[in-house]
Amino acid sequence: MKVIDASVLAKYVLMEPGWNNVRDMLLNNRPLLSIPLIIKEVTNAIWKQSHLKKHISHNSAHELLKSLLRIFETKVIQLESQDKYLEPALSISLKHGIAIYDSLYIAQARKRRAQLVTSDVKQAQVAESEKIKVMLLI
């Protein structure tokens, strides 16, 4: 079982360098779990590429959002409520000085005894220090 975070899914949706490795992981691993926050974080990454960096058009941003939502409609990634992970996530954030957003994925991976899949090096290091197996896709 694997918990996927927003950094990996954004890499895939935006076809950033290494996106094909994420595609292979998505195709070859089940079950994949995450939290609803992932949708908002990846949508924010799409917005950033369109509005701030001007790398994609507004129309393309809307198409990417549709593609993102299809991933969840087809249950490629199953979502669990993040509320039950808030307390342990806060402890992880306070201990390691990382954002609660990143700690939520780590807390989910710990509780589910799952491997964390991320592209965030610092998040990966924290997860490993918490004795969580990590798949780092850079």
N, C-alpha and C positions, 0 to 999 in steps of 0.2 A: 504494500500500500504506500502511496506517495501523496504528500501535501504539496501543492503547487502554489507559488506566490505570484504577485503581480509583476515582478521584474521579468520573470520568465515568459509569462503570457503576453506582456507588452512587446517583448522581443519578437515573439511569433506573429502577433497581429500586425505589427508595424514592419515586419520583414527586415529587422535590424540584423547586422552581422551575427551569424550563428543561429538564425531562426530555423534553419533546416534541422539542426540538432534538436531543437524543441519540438518540431513537427514529428520527428522520429520517436521522441519520448512520448508524445501524446498518442501516437498510433500504437505503440508497443507496451503501454503500461496501463493496467486497470487494477483496482479502482484508483482514480485520481480524485482527491478531495481538496476543497478550499473553503473559504468563507465569503460571504456576500461583499465584503470590502473589496475583493479583487475586481469586481465589475467597475466600481467607482474609480479605483486606482488606474486601471487600464484605460478607462474612458478619459481620465485626466491626462494620461500620456498621449492619447490621440489628440486631445485639445491642444496640448503643448506643441505637438509637431505641426499642427495646423495654424493655430493663432499666434503663438510666440515665435516659433522658428520658421514658419512659412514654408515648411518642407512638403506639405500636402495641402490640397485644396479643401475648402469647406465641404464640398460634395464628397470628396474622398473620405473625409473624416466621418461623415454620416454612413457611408458604405462600410467603413471599418467597424463602426459601432454595430451595425447589423450583423456583420460577420462574428463579432465578439459575442453577441447575444445568442447566435445560433449554437455556439459551443455549449452554452448552458441549456438551451432548449433541447438539444440532442443528448444531454447528460454525459458528454465527454468528460466534463468535470462536474462532480456533485458538490453542492454547497451545504454546509452545516451552519447553524446559527453561531455567530461569533461571541454572543453574550456569555456563554459558559466558559469562554477562554479569557475573559477580561481580567479576572483576578490573577491567574498565573502569568498572564502577559504583562500586567503592571509590575509584578515582581521581577520578571526578566528585564523589563525596560529600566527599572530602577537599579538593578544590579549591574547591568552592562552599559547603561547610557545610550540605548538605542530607542528609536521611536516605537510607540505602542503599535503602530501599523505593522512594523516588522515583527515585533514580539508576538502578535496574535498568531501569525503563521507558525512560529516556533512552538508556542503553547499548544496549538492544534496538533502539530507533529508529535510532540511529546505525549500528549494524552492518547492519541490514536496509535502510538508506537509505530509511526510511519517515518519514512525518509522525507526530508525537506528538499524540494527542488527549487532552486533559486539562481539568479544571476548576480546577486548582491554579495560581494565578497565579505563585507563586514557582518552581514546577517549570517552568512555561512559560518564564519568564525565563532560567532556567539552560539549558534546552534550546536556546533561541534563541542564547544566548551561546556554545553549543557548535556553532553552525551547523546546527541541526536545525529543520526546518519544524514549526510548531506550529499546531494547531487548538484554540483556547481556547473551550470551551463553558461559559459562566457561567450 
